[in-house]
Amino acid sequence: SLALAAGIFQSLLAVSQWREWPVLNLPGQVFGTIGHRTGLGIYLGMLVPLGFLTDYGWILTTLYLPGLILARSSVGYAAAATGLLWVQPHLWPFAGAAFVAGMLHRFVKWNGGHVKQRLLNDSWGARFNVWTVALWKTQRWPFWLVGHGGDSFHEDGRTWIYNHKLSEEYKEAHNDYVEFLYEYGLLGVGAMVWFAWSLRAGVYQGDPMTGALLAMLTASLGNFPVRVAPIVGLAGLCLIAIMRRLG
């Protein structure tokens, strides 16, 4: 209940930041207290399925929607759509339409009545280039097996991103799977897959806890939610709830 209420607060705070009301306001930026707008979008996207733990799931979704829209995060929209589809699978046409509308909102900018296109290459193209180089550097022995070490992407990335003249200087890979493989290799990936497989008896279709984790896993394809404390905390609560079912 506290996490669901915190989501309402984050959404309202995002509105106050957008309107530049004097409540924890930083003009021109919308991020709640999460730290950046994408983190806010992912956080609210994870709360969408969790709202259906109560009898007020649609009311909570409606209250989260302003913050989700103001965050303008493509991965946040994807997270919300994934979580909603998990708990309400019969709504896939509406969730799909909402996701497309979210993409248009994210990558199309209204300016004085004129539509200015925001090229996907500005964000996703740069990320794809970073992923390509990271995977290329993981192929060398013994890095493909054991990785480069924890938090090594943060240290190494700035150097080889500059050397390869990539358009963005990322401190994170903006893909938790690529970054995890870079840092921990196939051994680490195997251990993580084994852990996920061990939870299979505790997950099921329509479960809001599972839906929230799937929302985070979807966002991890294009961002770094495992490095955002409120998101990790929320995911941890969901994991604990699922693991308790196994006992």
Solvent accessible surface area in square Angstrom, and as a share of the most:
residue,aa,sasa,rsa
1,S,123,0.79
2,L,153,0.76
3,A,29,0.22
4,L,16,0.08
5,A,53,0.41
6,A,34,0.27
7,G,0,0.00
8,I,45,0.23
9,F,101,0.42
10,Q,14,0.06
11,S,1,0.01
12,L,113,0.56
13,L,5,0.03
14,A,0,0.00
15,V,34,0.19
16,S,8,0.05
17,Q,2,0.01
18,W,141,0.50
19,R,131,0.48
20,E,100,0.45
21,W,127,0.45
22,P,131,0.82
23,V,80,0.46
24,L,121,0.60
25,N,45,0.23
26,L,90,0.45
27,P,86,0.54
28,G,72,0.69
29,Q,95,0.42
30,V,23,0.13
31,F,38,0.16
32,G,2,0.02
33,T,71,0.41
34,I,17,0.09
35,G,53,0.51
36,H,58,0.26
37,R,68,0.25
38,T,18,0.10
39,G,0,0.00
40,L,0,0.00
41,G,0,0.00
42,I,0,0.00
43,Y,17,0.06
44,L,0,0.00
45,G,0,0.00
46,M,0,0.00
47,L,0,0.00
48,V,5,0.03
49,P,0,0.00
50,L,8,0.04
51,G,0,0.00
52,F,37,0.16
53,L,93,0.46
54,T,50,0.29
55,D,139,0.72
56,Y,136,0.52
57,G,4,0.04
58,W,124,0.43
59,I,103,0.52
60,L,18,0.09
61,T,21,0.12
62,T,88,0.51
63,L,71,0.35
64,Y,1,0.00
65,L,81,0.41
66,P,56,0.35
67,G,0,0.00
68,L,12,0.06
69,I,72,0.37
70,L,33,0.16
71,A,0,0.00
72,R,91,0.33
73,S,3,0.02
74,S,11,0.07
75,V,8,0.05
76,G,0,0.00
77,Y,16,0.06
78,A,21,0.16
79,A,0,0.00
80,A,10,0.08
81,A,17,0.13
82,T,39,0.23
83,G,0,0.00
84,L,26,0.13
85,L,57,0.28
86,W,61,0.21
87,V,16,0.09
88,Q,34,0.15
89,P,65,0.41
90,H,127,0.57
91,L,32,0.16
92,W,169,0.59
93,P,64,0.40
94,F,142,0.59
95,A,3,0.02
96,G,33,0.32
97,A,64,0.50
98,A,64,0.50
99,F,70,0.29
100,V,88,0.51
101,A,58,0.45
102,G,7,0.07
103,M,43,0.19
104,L,107,0.53
105,H,79,0.35
106,R,16,0.06
107,F,22,0.09
108,V,26,0.15
109,K,104,0.44
110,W,185,0.65
111,N,81,0.41
112,G,76,0.73
113,G,65,0.63
114,H,141,0.63
115,V,70,0.40
116,K,110,0.47
117,Q,121,0.54
118,R,80,0.29
119,L,121,0.60
120,L,103,0.51
121,N,103,0.53
122,D,83,0.43
123,S,19,0.12
124,W,75,0.26
125,G,17,0.17
126,A,5,0.04
127,R,29,0.11
128,F,127,0.53
129,N,65,0.33
130,V,1,0.00
131,W,39,0.14
132,T,70,0.40
133,V,17,0.10
134,A,0,0.00
135,L,76,0.38
136,W,144,0.50
137,K,44,0.19
138,T,6,0.04
139,Q,124,0.55
140,R,159,0.58
141,W,166,0.58
142,P,52,0.33
143,F,53,0.22
144,W,99,0.35
145,L,50,0.25
146,V,73,0.42
147,G,6,0.06
148,H,48,0.21
149,G,32,0.31
150,G,48,0.47
151,D,65,0.34
152,S,14,0.09
153,F,0,0.00
154,H,46,0.20
155,E,99,0.45
156,D,49,0.25
157,G,0,0.00
158,R,94,0.34
159,T,82,0.48
160,W,14,0.05
161,I,2,0.01
162,Y,171,0.65
163,N,93,0.48
164,H,76,0.34
165,K,178,0.76
166,L,37,0.18
167,S,92,0.60
168,E,67,0.30
169,E,119,0.53
170,Y,27,0.10
171,K,106,0.45
172,E,30,0.13
173,A,0,0.00
174,H,22,0.10
175,N,13,0.07
176,D,15,0.08
177,Y,96,0.37
178,V,16,0.09
179,E,9,0.04
180,F,58,0.24
181,L,39,0.19
182,Y,4,0.01
183,E,9,0.04
184,Y,92,0.35
185,G,0,0.00
186,L,90,0.45
187,L,109,0.54
188,G,14,0.13
189,V,47,0.27
190,G,40,0.38
191,A,63,0.49
192,M,100,0.44
193,V,93,0.53
194,W,177,0.62
195,F,70,0.29
196,A,59,0.46
197,W,159,0.56
198,S,43,0.28
199,L,16,0.08
200,R,128,0.47
201,A,90,0.70
202,G,1,0.01
203,V,55,0.32
204,Y,121,0.46
205,Q,100,0.45
206,G,30,0.29
207,D,1,0.01
208,P,16,0.10
209,M,38,0.17
210,T,9,0.05
211,G,0,0.00
212,A,0,0.00
213,L,26,0.13
214,L,54,0.27
215,A,0,0.00
216,M,18,0.08
217,L,89,0.44
218,T,35,0.20
219,A,0,0.00
220,S,3,0.02
221,L,101,0.50
222,G,0,0.00
223,N,4,0.02
224,F,29,0.12
225,P,0,0.00
226,V,79,0.45
227,R,97,0.35
228,V,11,0.06
229,A,80,0.62
230,P,54,0.34
231,I,0,0.00
232,V,65,0.38
233,G,40,0.38
234,L,9,0.04
235,A,8,0.06
236,G,26,0.25
237,L,108,0.54
238,C,1,0.01
239,L,50,0.25
240,I,101,0.51
241,A,27,0.21
242,I,1,0.00
243,M,92,0.41
244,R,193,0.70
245,R,99,0.36
246,L,71,0.35
247,G,109,1.05
